[in-house]
Amino acid sequence: MQAHSISAVWSEVTGVQAAPDQVIVWATAAVALLAVGPAVVWHYTRNVVTIAHEGGHGLVAVLTRRRLHGIRLHSDTSGLTVSSGRPHGPGMVLTAAAGYSAPPLLGLGGAWLLSAGHVTALLWAVVALLLAVLVMVRNAYGALTVVVTGGVCLAVSWFGGAALQGAFAYLSVWFLLLAGVRPVLELQGKRRRGGARDSDADQLGRLTGTPPVLWVALFLVIALAALATGGRWLLTR
């Protein structure tokens, strides 16, 4: 690629893009809500949440100097992140707490970028994060899921016009903000029925000597706060 082309791409990534029309902003919110609501749709769209969830575990494991061994994503939308290090302490607690917190916080970060007009930067940041996850994925289904998700984002950011990029970026962020709530509610539902005994919340309860329901409540507060704040940013740009 020629130097001036590289400069043009960099200028586009770091530049500010116009916000889409308010009709598009509301429409993407409605589509994202439909992607989170019906069970038949959620079965497929939840794979994106699982990528963010397990990626959150992996990122915090690395940041807290634990050794990350790999990530597995399964067709039932479950996932597993394996790391080693001290079995107790702040690093383990933060790593366990990062999963359910990651999707809404990523959505909040995306909303902040969009509120500042950085549509292209958001799309490229998503591609970069997906590449980082792909490096650590250790099963074929997981790799396929990440490649397809990253490929869609890359295609939109590289070939899509400004209108398509804006709509796709807002749809993606709305989805992360809205989808951050449902898994927490599903988790507590499973726990109430006697399932999910080894969930992140239960592991955190054992690690800290606190009731697991307090961690579920914390995950829900984070998700709702991110939705409220991020949604306000998206609607008032």
QUIUR-V344596 format. One record per backbone hydrogen bond with DSSP energy under -1.0 kcal/mol. CO is the residue of the C=O (numbers start at 1). NH is the residue of the N-H. E is the energy in kcal/mol with one decimal. If there is no record, write none. Layout:
<<CO	NH	E> <CO	NH	E>>
This chain:
<<2	6	-2.2> <3	7	-2.5> <4	8	-1.9> <5	9	-2.5> <6	10	-2.6> <7	11	-2.4> <8	12	-2.0> <9	13	-2.5> <10	14	-2.5> <11	15	-1.0> <21	25	-1.9> <22	26	-2.5> <23	27	-2.4> <24	28	-2.8> <25	29	-1.5> <26	30	-2.1> <27	31	-2.4> <28	32	-2.4> <29	33	-2.0> <30	34	-2.0> <31	35	-1.8> <33	37	-1.9> <38	42	-3.0> <39	43	-1.9> <41	44	-1.5> <41	45	-2.4> <42	46	-2.2> <44	47	-1.4> <45	48	-1.4> <46	50	-2.4> <47	51	-2.0> <48	52	-2.0> <49	53	-3.0> <50	54	-2.9> <51	55	-2.4> <52	56	-2.2> <53	57	-1.8> <54	58	-2.5> <55	59	-2.9> <56	60	-2.3> <57	61	-2.2> <58	62	-2.1> <59	63	-2.5> <60	64	-2.1> <61	66	-3.2> <62	65	-1.6> <67	84	-2.3> <70	82	-2.6> <71	138	-2.9> <72	80	-2.4> <74	77	-1.8> <78	74	-2.7> <80	72	-2.8> <82	69	-2.8> <82	70	-1.4> <84	67	-2.8> <89	93	-2.1> <90	94	-3.0> <91	95	-2.0> <92	96	-2.3> <93	97	-2.1> <98	102	-1.6> <101	105	-1.9> <102	106	-2.9> <103	107	-2.3> <104	108	-2.3> <105	109	-2.4> <106	110	-2.5> <107	111	-2.4> <108	112	-2.1> <109	113	-2.0> <110	114	-2.5> <111	115	-2.4> <112	116	-1.1> <113	118	-2.6> <114	117	-1.4> <117	17	-3.8> <117	119	-1.4> <118	122	-1.6> <119	123	-1.9> <120	124	-2.4> <121	125	-2.3> <122	126	-2.3> <123	127	-1.9> <124	128	-2.3> <125	129	-2.4> <126	130	-2.4> <127	131	-2.2> <128	132	-1.9> <129	133	-2.0> <130	134	-2.7> <131	135	-1.8> <133	136	-1.2> <136	71	-2.8> <139	143	-2.3> <140	144	-2.6> <141	145	-2.5> <142	146	-2.2> <143	147	-2.6> <144	148	-2.6> <145	149	-2.2> <146	150	-2.9> <147	151	-2.8> <148	152	-2.1> <149	153	-1.9> <150	154	-2.7> <151	155	-2.6> <152	156	-2.2> <153	157	-2.4> <154	158	-2.2> <155	159	-2.8> <156	160	-1.2> <161	165	-2.7> <162	166	-2.5> <163	167	-2.3> <164	168	-2.8> <165	169	-2.7> <166	170	-2.4> <167	171	-2.4> <168	172	-2.5> <169	173	-2.2> <170	174	-2.7> <171	175	-2.3> <172	176	-2.1> <173	177	-2.4> <174	178	-2.8> <175	179	-3.4> <178	181	-1.3> <181	185	-1.6> <182	186	-2.7> <183	187	-2.3> <184	188	-2.1> <185	189	-2.0> <186	190	-2.4> <187	191	-2.4> <188	192	-2.5> <189	193	-1.3> <190	195	-3.2> <191	194	-1.5> <196	199	-1.6> <199	203	-2.7> <200	204	-2.5> <201	205	-2.1> <202	206	-2.1> <203	207	-2.4> <204	208	-2.2> <205	209	-1.7> <211	214	-1.6> <212	216	-1.9> <213	217	-2.5> <214	218	-1.9> <215	219	-2.6> <216	220	-2.2> <217	221	-2.5> <218	222	-2.5> <219	223	-2.3> <220	224	-2.7> <221	225	-2.6> <222	226	-2.4> <223	227	-2.2> <224	228	-2.6> <225	229	-2.6> <226	230	-2.9> <227	231	-2.3> <228	232	-1.6> <229	233	-2.1> <230	234	-2.4> <231	235	-2.1> <232	236	-1.5>>
